[in-house]
Amino acid sequence: MLVETGHYALWLAGAMAFLQALLPTFCADRRTACALAVSAAKTQSALLTFSIAALGYGFIANDFAVRYIAAHSNSLLPWYYRLTAVWGG
C-alpha cells in the first residue's frame, strides 16, 4: 500500500514539474506566480523524497507485488543490498 502511495506521489511530482515549466511565463509580471513556483518546487522535492522512500520501504519489506522490486531483489539478500537495489536497477 505504501509503495502505491509513493507511485501516486511520483505522478503528483510530475504535475508539479509541469506547473514549474508553465510558471516562468507568468512570473515576469506577477509576484504571486513566483511565490507559487517556489512552493511548487518545495512540494515537488517533498513528493519525490516520499516516492523514493516508499520504494526503499518496498525493497526492505520484500513487496514482490511491485514488478520493479520483484525483478531486482530477492528475499535472501541482506537488507542493505535490497535497499541499494533502489538505485541499482
N, C-alpha and C positions, 0 to 999 in steps of 0.2 A: 504494500500500500504506500509506503514512504517513497519507494522508487518511482511509482506512478505520479505521485505528487511532485517529485523532482522533474519528471518529464513535462508536466504542465508548467512548472516554473521556468523550464527552458523555453517553452513556447512564449510565455509572457516576456521573458528577456528578449526574445526576438522581436516582439511587438515594441518593446522599449527602444530597441536599436532602430527600428523603422521610424519611431517618433523622433528619435535624435537625428535621424537623417533629414527629416522634414523641417525641424525647428530652426535651423540656421537661416532659412529664407525669411522667417518672420522675426528673427532675433535682432535684426538691424534697427527695427522700428520700435519694438516693444520690450520693456524690461521684464514683463511677466513671462514672455516666451523664453527669455534667457534663464530665468529662475526655474521654469518648467524643464528646461534642458538639463540643468544641474540635478534637479530632482529625479529626472528620468535616468540619468547616469548612475546616481546612487542606488536607485531601485533596481536597475539592471545588474549592477555589481552584486547586490544582495541576492537577487534571484539566481544568478549564475553560481554564487557561492553555495547556496542551498542545493542547487541542482547537482553539483559535483559532490557535495557531502552526502546527498541521498544515494548517489551511485556508489560511493565508497561504502556506505552502510549496506547496500545490497550485496556488494562483494564480501564484506565481513560476515554478513548473515547467511551467505550461500543462497541467495534468492535466485534459483535457477529458472524461474518463470520468465526472467528477462533474457532475451536471446543473446545480448552482448555479454552478460555475465556467464551464461552457460557456455559460450564459445571461448572465453578467456580465463576460466577458473575451474577448479575442481575442489571437492571437499577435503582432499588430503593435503592441500597446500597450507603452509603456516599463514597466520593472519597477515603478516607483513608482506608476503608475496601476493596475497589476494588484494590487499589494499593498493599495492603498486601496480596491479593489473588494471586499475582505473586508467592509468596513463600508458600502459604497455600495449594496449590493443590496437 
